[in-house]
Amino acid sequence: MSSNPKRLAEGGRIDRGRPLEFSFDGSKLTGLQGDTLASALLANGVSLVGRSFKYHRPRGIFSAGAEEPNALVTLGTGGRREPNLPATMLELADGMVVESQNRWPSLTFDVQSLNSLFAPFLSAGFYYKTFMGPTRRAWMFYEHFIRRAAGLGRAGVEPDPDRYEVHHAFADVAIVGGGPAGLSAARAAANAGARAALIEQDFRFGGQLVSERPGSAAGTWLEALETELKGLRNVNLMARTTAVGLYDGKVLGLVERRDDAQVAGQARQTFTILRAGAIVFATGAIERPLVFSNNDRPGVMLASAVRTYVNRFAVLPGRRAVVATTNDGSWRTAFDLAAAGAQVTVADLRATLAPALQAEASRLGIAVHAGAHIADLRGGHGVKAARLAGAGTETEVDCDLVCVSGGWSPTVHLTSQLGVKPVYREEIDAFVPGPFAAGQFGAGAVVGDYTTAEAIETGHRAGIEAAAYCGMTKPVPAALQFELAEPAVAAFRNIPPARGKAFVDFQMDVTTDDIALAHREGYQSVEHLKRYTTLGMGTDQGKTSNFPALSAMAALRGATIPETGTTTFRPPYTPVAIGALAGRAVGHHFKPTRRTPMHDWHIASGADMLEVGLWMRPYFYRDAGRDVNEAYVAEMRFVREAAGLMDISTLGKIDVQGPDAATLLDRIYANGFAKLPVGRARYGVMLRDDGIVFDDGTTTRLGEQRFFMTTSTAKAADVMSRLEFLLDTVCPDLRVAVTSVTDEWAAMSVAGPRSREILAAAFPELDVSNEALPHMGFVEGEFDGRALRIIRLSYSGERAYEVYVGASAGEAAWRRLVEVGEPFGLRPYGVEALGALRVEKGHVAGPEIDGRTTLDDLGLGRMVGKRSGFVGDVLRRRPALAEPSRQRLVGLTCLQAGERLSGGAILFKQGEIRQGHGRGRITSVTYSPTLGAYVGLALLAGDVAMGDDVVAVHMMKDEAVRARVVSPVFLDPQGERLHG
Amino acid sequence: MAETVSVEACTILQVEGWPETQAACESELSRQLGAALPADFGEAAAVGGWFAVRIAPRRFWLIADDGSKPNWSIDPALGCSVSLGEGRMRLKLRGPHTFDVLKACVAIDWDSPQARPGSALQTGFHHVPVLLLRTGAEACDIFAPRSFAQSLVDWLADIGVSRDIQDETISRPA
């Protein structure tokens, strides 16, 4: 077609009847269904697609797969903008908007290409050597400019409107790689009875077979295999899916891309966690480039990639091609190019060539230079000529395409990710996977079986063995074979050293000179080489550069390849979008929220909700004030003067039952519970093993063998786990069952001088008189057919009752209390007022029970007396925990009118230098409407006496306020308000 | 047929035997229910009008539709029981894409024998501990803590969007 000047008139695995429009740097272009972005760009004659990382050198499309180091583009706009995607892996979709990267103002005229002129000064380690001074902080200044000058694409900053999902999947046999080995393995495993998942990163199965000439035996074989596999119900064909990580337990991380999916409302990317019984690695091999001067010019491509573009996409990337190679396999590229109409020259480093190859070349009119290599290339934005050198002669050949092949490197990334080092095989001059773990198998090029026939056979065997590993042993028909007349792969190691600007790592702009420099400066280990030069640290993770680099270092060191070794392979194999990992866990789905049974009432009644852990709790009610500061003070007044109603459903609740329940409680609480009478509640404190306070709460004895424990909201799960742990390990002899019943009960606190009247009106069938229900007493009954428990407890210091009712009746009970309480002045209050009320009363909570305080620090030591034998008892007696200088709980009152105390303020004695940790800190603070002043709780060193004045300094607020040390109980120290 | 997600209350009674009396407790409960309880941890079985799940080595959940009352009792010397029905909601999923939806929620192999219809499985769902009861080839119930139920329903509805089940019926937990 006319808009695709480099498209061949026929052939290819593309749909010529389905044109697709896309844009590249604003230019409207057309491709075909079945194209990748790279093939469509080449078809349109676009050879310059990017700029290099450091030197901003012009770069073109180098490969046809995931190994692409050069052709990185940014896809999409706005929130969909995704940078650094290899054009070779993007399936062309209608309306695609693509931009090149790392250039300004344009791709063809990039101002920063001036960096190339300063290349001698920008060698490896340049930054570390140059930007070290004049001060230690100078780097922070330089970094900004360096990052702007060197880089990749920019991610979007707007919210991404597309869907991303995470799935779980299972298979008996997972096969990674959908080439001939993988297809054959899937067929064998499925026929053996296994559920097989065949994972292929391309949108077509077939691997290198899709690059064979149309109409070849490969096409027929591929079609037969695909048809058979699609007909098998136990085969899951996963195209467009890359296995990015291998994890313990034969777990694979897979990413599926659907760049056309936003139209259909489907997930654009899906991260699948695949748990397999066995894994067959059929990941193939990646062709190695050759290293010579200016080998990064647009128009230089891997030989196998050119063959892919010619045969699969019907694109002729150049009309005058030089094929530079070390092996027989890439001659097929020369033959296919010639058959497609290109003028071809082969430069083979080997002095002796197979007669059959020479004969075919002669037949196709291909010029052959034996024992020759490319010494240099001429051209800027595209290749113009290659200078061939060999046997003492030099020749310049005009060309617009250079195909290179330095052999093949098995794709060992995935198999090595769990720490299995690849091993070197001399005869193929390549690393193959190290010993496979049980249940893992390899097939095809990844294990060095490069020919299609070998791949099919080893894939077949691996499929049978993998299925057998999973216990599936049905008879399997013989492998489907076919002849492809491929030459065998033989190692060739006499590659001459490159001179000039010869790139080893295209993406990170690492040259042979950089490797030599690293060697001279002592960075000779491949791991040091990597970090010093940034080799292999690009988004392509050095897929094409790894072997050439370690070969170069081996030569410099005079060491062998296996002595030099490889760097460590880690997930992901290809870059993964954070969105794919997050899936739907974004926005309000980032984490689940817990709602109390009264949640809807709070919302309808104007509560501002607060996240407390996962719980949603009423922070304050808008009826009480315009903001939290106004509202909580008003809500405190309701409680102190009439009555307040608080949703306390979030408290942890644990049912403790059994003949030895009291014994368990005696062991886990620092204070005793064995003698607690039935129908009574007690405040209790638990310690950690190290004697530090763990949590507090109340426990009510419902019967001789049954208790109802409450914990703080924050520690509910921790306390439950601790009880189960202790029962299983420390006291397995006890006949006790502990069960979390937190969600079982709606809970609400009615607090205030008129609380008893309200309860009596709400639950007239229950006797809630002081005699029947004294402080720390308990009664039970029914409400609306659900269990009802009322425990008289006070957190606020007022007469108060905790009402527990079956969760399904929670809102009804709440409404009843609100309704009958209104005439008595009952109003709901939120957690801010709750916290303030407890500060006035001097009750400790999370800010004081902070994992550092002891019973004595918190003034609770008297609860324990001479008891012993409880958890934490031994280590709480450590001398350091009894030192008089330890910080202990005190109260503070603000002495300065118009000022306020701040939580977190550091406390200093008057006149002390305000540095360091001071004498203590304010843990909780509130305005007390009763006292008309700001008061707070603090942990303060023992050498500061009651009545002393301190200065509360909040460094970040630049605030210093005088306060007096007082008792932490600001209100009703005798407890008269809560009794009676 | 469209997928549906409905939320219902249910009755759950937890029974646990003491370490030394577990066998006797099980035997006595089986006698009262008129059928054997599941023998192994993770197994489930219909027992005397209840659905019994061995949720832990010494612990059973007896599940029934909401409102069912137990007509049996446990001798405190053998074990104990506690009602959990108020604290759990039963999310019922029905429809041909039920397990496609669940694949985005829980790491369970729905094609394995352990997940056949009638089986009960405990796992984490969006960080929440749940019990899954596979009630049919295209149906599954999720027993979730009441406080988390709305979050899980929201999650299911969101997952359902990309599976062409936008018209599911979702009722909010009571």
Boltz contact constraints between the chains, C-beta under 6 A:
constraints:
  - contact:
      token1: [A, 163]
      token2: [B, 162]
      max_distance: 6.0
  - contact:
      token1: [A, 165]
      token2: [B, 104]
      max_distance: 6.0
  - contact:
      token1: [A, 167]
      token2: [B, 103]
      max_distance: 6.0
  - contact:
      token1: [A, 167]
      token2: [B, 104]
      max_distance: 6.0
  - contact:
      token1: [A, 168]
      token2: [B, 103]
      max_distance: 6.0
  - contact:
      token1: [A, 168]
      token2: [B, 107]
      max_distance: 6.0
  - contact:
      token1: [A, 170]
      token2: [B, 109]
      max_distance: 6.0
  - contact:
      token1: [A, 266]
      token2: [B, 162]
      max_distance: 6.0
  - contact:
      token1: [A, 267]
      token2: [B, 162]
      max_distance: 6.0
  - contact:
      token1: [A, 584]
      token2: [B, 158]
      max_distance: 6.0
  - contact:
      token1: [A, 589]
      token2: [B, 155]
      max_distance: 6.0
  - contact:
      token1: [A, 592]
      token2: [B, 126]
      max_distance: 6.0
  - contact:
      token1: [A, 592]
      token2: [B, 127]
      max_distance: 6.0
  - contact:
      token1: [A, 592]
      token2: [B, 128]
      max_distance: 6.0
  - contact:
      token1: [A, 592]
      token2: [B, 148]
      max_distance: 6.0
  - contact:
      token1: [A, 592]
      token2: [B, 151]
      max_distance: 6.0
  - contact:
      token1: [A, 593]
      token2: [B, 151]
      max_distance: 6.0
  - contact:
      token1: [A, 594]
      token2: [B, 147]
      max_distance: 6.0
  - contact:
      token1: [A, 594]
      token2: [B, 148]
      max_distance: 6.0
  - contact:
      token1: [A, 595]
      token2: [B, 147]
      max_distance: 6.0
  - contact:
      token1: [A, 595]
      token2: [B, 150]
      max_distance: 6.0
  - contact:
      token1: [A, 655]
      token2: [B, 82]
      max_distance: 6.0
  - contact:
      token1: [A, 657]
      token2: [B, 80]
      max_distance: 6.0
  - contact:
      token1: [A, 705]
      token2: [B, 76]
      max_distance: 6.0
  - contact:
      token1: [A, 735]
      token2: [B, 18]
      max_distance: 6.0
  - contact:
      token1: [A, 737]
      token2: [B, 16]
      max_distance: 6.0
  - contact:
      token1: [A, 737]
      token2: [B, 80]
      max_distance: 6.0
  - contact:
      token1: [A, 739]
      token2: [B, 82]
      max_distance: 6.0
  - contact:
      token1: [A, 743]
      token2: [B, 87]
      max_distance: 6.0
  - contact:
      token1: [A, 743]
      token2: [B, 145]
      max_distance: 6.0
  - contact:
      token1: [A, 743]
      token2: [B, 146]
      max_distance: 6.0
  - contact:
      token1: [A, 743]
      token2: [B, 147]
      max_distance: 6.0
  - contact:
      token1: [A, 744]
      token2: [B, 86]
      max_distance: 6.0
  - contact:
      token1: [A, 744]
      token2: [B, 87]
      max_distance: 6.0
  - contact:
      token1: [A, 806]
      token2: [B, 86]
      max_distance: 6.0
  - contact:
      token1: [A, 807]
      token2: [B, 86]
      max_distance: 6.0
  - contact:
      token1: [A, 807]
      token2: [B, 87]
      max_distance: 6.0
  - contact:
      token1: [A, 807]
      token2: [B, 146]
      max_distance: 6.0
  - contact:
      token1: [A, 808]
      token2: [B, 86]
      max_distance: 6.0
  - contact:
      token1: [A, 808]
      token2: [B, 174]
      max_distance: 6.0
